[in-house]
Amino acid sequence: MAKKTKNAFTENQYIVYPLQGVGKIEALQERLFKGENTLYYVIYLEESEMTIMVPVDKAEELGIRPVISKNNANKALKTLSEDDDAVITDWKLRYQTNIDLLKTGDTLNIAKVVRMLYRRSKLKELPILERKLYDNALSLLRNELSISLELSKDDTDQIIFSTMEK
């Protein structure tokens, strides 16, 4: 008998898996695991072209959440044009701070990372690790905003970069 769990998400719903990106719930599937039937979300992650299975009762613990609303997407865009907090000059500390922000899975934090690394890249070429971090954060932000705002990824990129240039 499967454990009774609350399904927070439904088939065909877009979700965000922190550090992995936007995914689409393709199915809810029951599988036998350690002698018990367990309900799983079958999630397709377009960016990595990967399908993963996440136990329904572990989704919240893993930070899986719905895609943000249009209102919150606009708040994330506003974050891109705000002034940076105090600039961290030690790149190792800056890198760890940005990793910690991304791990939260919060779109506003992801926007802060994109903004800070974009501005830094305008002053000086980013070290390889920070460049990868920037590319990853930008991809996470672009994919979520494009779903939320119902725009193509190219149009979303134009909005992101024009907002950061203000």
C-alpha positions as CSV (number, residue, x, y, z in Angstrom):
1,M,0.0,0.0,0.0
2,A,1.4,3.4,-1.0
3,K,2.0,6.0,1.7
4,K,-0.6,8.7,1.7
5,T,1.1,11.9,0.5
6,K,-0.1,15.2,-0.7
7,N,0.5,15.9,-4.3
8,A,1.6,19.5,-4.5
9,F,2.1,19.3,-8.3
10,T,0.2,18.0,-11.2
11,E,1.0,16.5,-14.6
12,N,2.1,19.1,-17.2
13,Q,2.9,21.6,-14.5
14,Y,6.2,23.5,-14.7
15,I,8.3,23.4,-11.5
16,V,11.8,24.6,-10.4
17,Y,14.3,22.2,-9.0
18,P,17.0,24.3,-7.3
19,L,20.4,24.2,-9.2
20,Q,18.8,22.0,-11.9
21,G,16.4,24.5,-13.4
22,V,12.9,24.4,-14.8
23,G,11.3,21.1,-15.3
24,K,7.9,19.8,-16.4
25,I,6.0,17.1,-14.5
26,E,5.4,14.5,-17.1
27,A,3.7,11.9,-14.9
28,L,3.0,10.7,-11.4
29,Q,4.2,7.1,-11.2
30,E,4.1,4.5,-8.5
31,R,7.1,2.3,-8.1
32,L,8.1,-0.4,-5.6
33,F,11.0,0.9,-3.4
34,K,12.4,-1.0,-0.4
35,G,9.3,-3.2,-0.4
36,E,6.8,-0.2,-0.4
37,N,4.9,1.4,-3.2
38,T,6.2,5.0,-3.5
39,L,4.7,7.7,-5.6
40,Y,7.1,9.7,-7.8
41,Y,7.1,12.8,-10.0
42,V,8.6,12.1,-13.4
43,I,10.2,15.4,-14.3
44,Y,11.7,16.3,-17.6
45,L,14.5,19.0,-17.4
46,E,14.7,20.5,-20.8
47,E,18.0,22.4,-20.2
48,S,19.9,19.1,-19.5
49,E,17.6,16.9,-21.6
50,M,17.2,14.7,-18.6
51,T,14.3,12.9,-17.0
52,I,14.4,12.3,-13.3
53,M,12.1,10.7,-10.7
54,V,11.6,12.4,-7.4
55,P,9.6,10.9,-4.6
56,V,6.5,13.0,-4.0
57,D,7.1,13.1,-0.3
58,K,10.7,14.4,-0.8
59,A,9.9,17.2,-3.3
60,E,9.4,19.9,-0.7
61,E,12.6,18.8,1.2
62,L,14.5,19.1,-2.1
63,G,13.2,22.6,-2.6
64,I,11.1,21.8,-5.6
65,R,8.6,24.7,-6.1
66,P,6.2,26.0,-8.7
67,V,7.5,28.5,-11.3
68,I,7.1,32.1,-10.0
69,S,4.1,34.3,-10.8
70,K,4.3,37.1,-13.4
71,N,4.3,39.6,-10.5
72,N,7.4,37.9,-8.9
73,A,9.0,37.6,-12.3
74,N,8.8,41.4,-12.6
75,K,10.3,41.7,-9.1
76,A,13.2,39.5,-10.3
77,L,13.7,41.8,-13.3
78,K,13.6,44.8,-11.0
79,T,16.3,43.2,-8.9
80,L,18.6,43.1,-12.0
81,S,18.6,46.9,-12.2
82,E,19.2,47.6,-8.5
83,D,22.5,48.6,-7.0
84,D,24.8,45.8,-5.8
85,D,25.3,45.2,-2.1
86,A,28.9,45.7,-0.9
87,V,31.3,44.2,-3.4
88,I,33.2,41.2,-2.2
89,T,36.8,41.5,-3.6
90,D,38.1,38.1,-2.5
91,W,36.9,35.9,-5.4
92,K,36.8,32.7,-3.3
93,L,34.5,34.3,-0.8
94,R,32.4,35.9,-3.6
95,Y,32.2,32.5,-5.4
96,Q,31.0,30.8,-2.2
97,T,28.5,33.5,-1.5
98,N,27.0,33.2,-5.0
99,I,26.9,29.4,-4.7
100,D,25.0,29.8,-1.4
101,L,22.5,32.2,-3.0
102,L,21.9,29.8,-5.9
103,K,21.3,26.9,-3.5
104,T,18.4,28.7,-2.0
105,G,16.5,28.2,-5.3
106,D,15.0,31.7,-4.8
107,T,14.6,33.6,-8.0
108,L,15.5,36.9,-6.5
109,N,18.7,35.5,-5.2
110,I,19.5,34.0,-8.6
111,A,18.8,37.5,-10.2
112,K,21.3,39.0,-7.7
113,V,24.0,36.5,-8.7
114,V,23.3,37.2,-12.4
115,R,23.4,41.0,-11.8
116,M,26.6,41.0,-9.8
117,L,28.5,38.6,-12.1
118,Y,27.3,40.5,-15.2
119,R,28.5,43.8,-13.8
120,R,31.8,42.3,-12.7
121,S,32.3,40.8,-16.2
122,K,31.9,44.3,-17.7
123,L,34.9,45.5,-15.6
124,K,37.1,42.4,-15.9
125,E,36.9,39.0,-17.4
126,L,35.5,36.5,-15.0
127,P,37.7,33.6,-13.8
128,I,36.5,30.2,-15.3
129,L,34.6,29.1,-12.2
130,E,32.8,32.4,-11.9
131,R,32.0,32.3,-15.6
132,K,30.5,28.9,-15.3
133,L,28.5,30.1,-12.3
134,Y,27.3,33.1,-14.2
135,D,26.3,31.0,-17.2
136,N,24.4,28.6,-14.9
137,A,22.6,31.4,-13.0
138,L,21.7,33.2,-16.2
139,S,20.3,29.9,-17.6
140,L,18.2,29.3,-14.4
141,L,16.9,32.8,-14.5
142,R,16.1,32.9,-18.2
143,N,14.3,29.5,-18.2
144,E,12.1,30.4,-15.2
145,L,11.3,33.9,-16.4
146,S,10.5,32.7,-20.0
147,I,7.9,30.2,-18.5
148,S,6.5,32.7,-16.1
149,L,6.2,35.6,-18.5
150,E,5.2,33.3,-21.4
151,L,8.1,34.6,-23.7
152,S,10.6,32.9,-25.9
153,K,14.1,32.5,-24.4
154,D,15.5,35.0,-26.9
155,D,12.9,37.6,-25.9
156,T,13.6,36.9,-22.2
157,D,17.3,37.4,-22.8
158,Q,16.6,40.7,-24.4
159,I,14.6,41.8,-21.4
160,I,17.2,40.6,-18.9
161,F,20.1,42.3,-20.6
162,S,18.3,45.6,-21.4
163,T,17.2,45.7,-17.7
164,M,20.8,45.2,-16.5
165,E,22.1,47.9,-18.8
166,K,19.8,50.5,-17.3
